[in-house]
Structure formats: C-alpha cells, structure tokens
Amino acid sequence: MERLERWSRGLAALGDATAGVMTAIYRALGRPGRLLQDLLNGSFLGHALHPVLTDVTIGGFTMVVALDLVALIFHAGDLETATRIVLGLTMLATLGTILTGLTDYKDTASGDERNLATLHGWTNIAATVVYGVAFFLRLGGSVAIGQLLGLLAYLVVSAGAYIGGHLVFKYGYMVNRNAFAGGKRAKDFTAVLAVADLPDQTPTKAMLGTTALVVVRRGDLVFALKDTCSHAGGPLSGGTLTERGIVCPWHASEFRLSDGAVRHGPATTRQPTYRARVADGQIEVQGPIR
C-alpha cells in the first residue's frame, strides 16, 4: 500500500484541480449550494452520507455478479431481465455515491490524503463508466461482452473500495476528530480564563488542563466548546461568529454555540460543549455536557 501511496503523488495536480472545481461550483451556487453541500456531506445524519451510498452501490454490483454466476452455472437465461434492472438501479445509486464523494473530497487536506482520495475517486469513476458501457451492451443484446466488462468493472470497484477504506483507517478521513480525545472532564466549575481577557464577541482560546477550549462572550452570556473542530481538527478559536454559531476557519463548518450542534457541514458530528459562567472575575466551565 505504501508503494501505491507513493505512486498516487503523481496525481497531485489532478487532485488539486478537481477539488478547486468542486469548490468553485459550490461557491457559485451560493446559499442553495451550501444547503446542497450540507445534504451531500450528511450533516443531517450525524455521519457522512457517502459510505451509506457506497454500501448500496457495492451491494448492487455484487448482486449483478451473483446473478451472472447463477445464470452461467445453471444456464438460467431468464435472469437477464432481473440483472438489467439491478444494474440500472445500481447505476442510479452510483450517481449519488459519486456526488457525495466529490463533495467530501473538496475538503481533503493537500498531500498524501488528497492524492490517495484522488486515486480512490477516479478509480471508481472509471469503473462506473465501464459499467455504463456494459449496461447498454446488455440492453442491445451483447450479454456476454456486457458480463465480461461488468466483471472487470467489479474488480476495479473492489480495488477502489479498498483504497477508500485505507483512506479512512490510516488518515482518519471524515472521522470525528474528538472521538478518541474527549478532553479533560471538569466535574466542578473550573476557572479557565479571566473575564478581562475575554473580549465581547471574540472567539478566544482557553485551556482546561491540556484540553483546548474556545470561549465566546456575548453580553452576559458565555459559551464554551472544545476548540478542535470535529471535522478535520481546525481551531475554532481562529474562526468567525455568526448570529447563533461559530464557523471553523479551515472548511467553514458551523456549530451552534449553545449546544455544539452542526448548523452547516462538512462537519457531521456535534462539537463537545461545556457549561460556562462568570464568577469572581473568572470564566468557569464544567463538563463536557455532550
């Protein structure tokens, strides 16, 4: 796999160009584009939508292979209609899989992570094109050639899926950055910052032991969240405020200040939050609550 990673570095220019195009498309779409991105990222699900659709796609392609094998072994030619229906429906699901993948892809980190994601994505796009050719060949009556191309495409899809798994398990791609580092827990209210050091309406970093927090004061209200963005680890203390939330400076994920809920992706996981109060000139926190 390390050899494949080294080889994928040659795809850096293609990867940066692809990510740039996707970013430009969503920016041009404005607010509707932001809502579409939230949908395709899976922000409403609590985890990425892409792997959900990949299960549907790979399952469908596996069913096509199984039906072809049954037809071949048992000379069951009457299965061809069912196979075409399964393949056609799977191709439709594949469109969603590609769109969700490209949407996630635009926020990959430059370097080995993006290079490997580029290899993963374009491998599967190539396999989808081959499947499309196989589908229309089968519709035209060239079943044997369609079956052969479909089997070839299935092997390519399997390789692409393996690369995708490696991308997740080695690089933690789209994995909640706070899953394994929940941070220090404060059973009692603990001072983390002097009120004098917390300007109004300004995200400010504070430390609870070794855990970095972002603290925000809005008049008499004080909010505290873990500073590490759940999406890719960006520092929320370097972000900007909206009417009800805070926006990560890296990929523009927005979290609600009151409870850390995701308001906009690409983040899909709620941000850990703390109870916060002012006492004796200090900002004190307790938690995390979630």
C-alpha positions, -999 to +999 in steps of 0.1 A: +000+000+000+029+024+007+040+019-029+006+028-041+006+059-019+039+070-035+025+064-069-006+084-062+016+115-055+018+118-093-020+127-092-014+158-070-022+183-099-053+164-109-064+163-073-059+200-066-077+208-099-107+186-090-110+200-055-108+235-069-135+229-095-158+215-068-152+244-045-159+269-073-191+251-082-205+253-047-193+289-042-211+299-075-243+283-063-244+305-032-268+296-004-286+268-023-251+253-029-244+255+008-276+236+016-269+211-011-234+206+003-249+200+038-272+174+023-244+156+004-220+158+033-246+141+055-245+168+082-282+159+090-273+122+096-246+126+122-220+110+100-210+111+063-236+101+037-210+088+012-203+055+029-240+048+032-244+051-006-212+031-013-228+002+006-258+004-017-236+007-048-212-022-040-241-043-028-259-038-061-228-046-082-222-077-061-258-088-068-251-084-105-221-106-103-241-132-083-269-132-108-245-136-137-228-165-120-261-182-113-271-177-149-238-191-162-237-221-138-274-231-141-280-218-177-307-196-163-311-171-192-343-158-178-324-139-151-311-114-176-341-090-172-336-090-134-299-084-138-305-054-161-329-039-136-305-044-107-276-029-127-297+000-139-309+009-103-273+005-090-261+029-117-286+055-104-273+050-069-238+053-082-245+089-093-254+098-057-223+080-045-200+100-068-217+133-059-213+127-022-177+116-027-168+146-047-184+169-021-164+153+007-133+153-015-131+191-020-122+195+017-094+169+018-060+180+030-034+186+003-007+160+002-009+122+006-045+123+019-058+141-012-036+121-035-050+088-022-085+102-023-079+112-059-069+077-068-099+063-049-123+086-066-111+084-102-107+046-099-144+043-091-155+069-117-136+048-143-153+017-131-187+034-133-181+044-170-172+008-178-204-004-160-224+021-181-209+007-213-217-029-201-253-019-192-260-005-227-243-035-243-266-058-224-296-038-234-285-042-270-283-080-267-245-083-263-249-100-229-216-120-229-195-089-236-215-069-211-210-096-184-172-096-191-170-058-188-191-059-157-168-084-141-138-062-150-155-031-135-164-050-104-127-058-098-119-021-103-146-011-079-133-035-053-098-020-056-113+015-053-132+004-022-101-010-006-083+023-012-112+042+003-110+020+034-073+027+037-080+064+034-103+062+064-083+039+086-049+054+080-057+091+076-089+093+096-107+109+067-142+121+077-137+106+112-147+127+142-116+143+155-129+143+190-138+106+191-107+094+208-098+126+227-128+138+245-107+161+266-104+167+303-136+165+323-144+191+349-169+178+375-169+211+392-168+246+377-132+253+370-116+287+361-101+288+327-098+325+318-101+359+333-131+379+322-108+408+314-090+385+289-123+377+270-133+405+247-170+405+238-180+388+205-144+374+200-136+337+200-109+331+225-088+301+232-086+288+268-071+257+284-088+233+307-057+213+317-044+201+284-077+205+266-081+235+244-115+253+245-129+281+225-148+306+248-172+332+235-189+360+254-220+377+242-230+403+267-240+384+298-239+350+281-208+329+279-203+298+257-176+272+257-169+244+232-139+222+225-116+241+203-108+212+179-132+210+151-148+176+148-145+176+110-107+179+104-092+194+136-092+230+128-090+256+157-125+271+163-108+299+183-095+311+149-130+311+134-157+337+130-190+342+147-225+341+131-258+350+147-260+317+166-228+299+158-191+297+152-175+289+118-143+269+116-116+287+097-105+256+078-135+243+059-163+266+072-182+240+093-206+259+116-215+248+151-243+262+173-228+279+203-254+268+228-250+230+223-224+224+196-249+211+171-238+212+134-255+240+115-235+236+083-211+210+071-187+195+061-187+185+098-212+158+106-206+154+144-217+177+172-189+197+189-183+189+227-197+217+248-192+229+284-214+248+308-199+282+313-204+310+338-188+342+352-177+340+388-153+363+408-139+378+376-132+344+361-147+324+333-155+290+347-165+258+329-180+225+338-184+194+316-183+185+288-220+182+286-220+162+254 
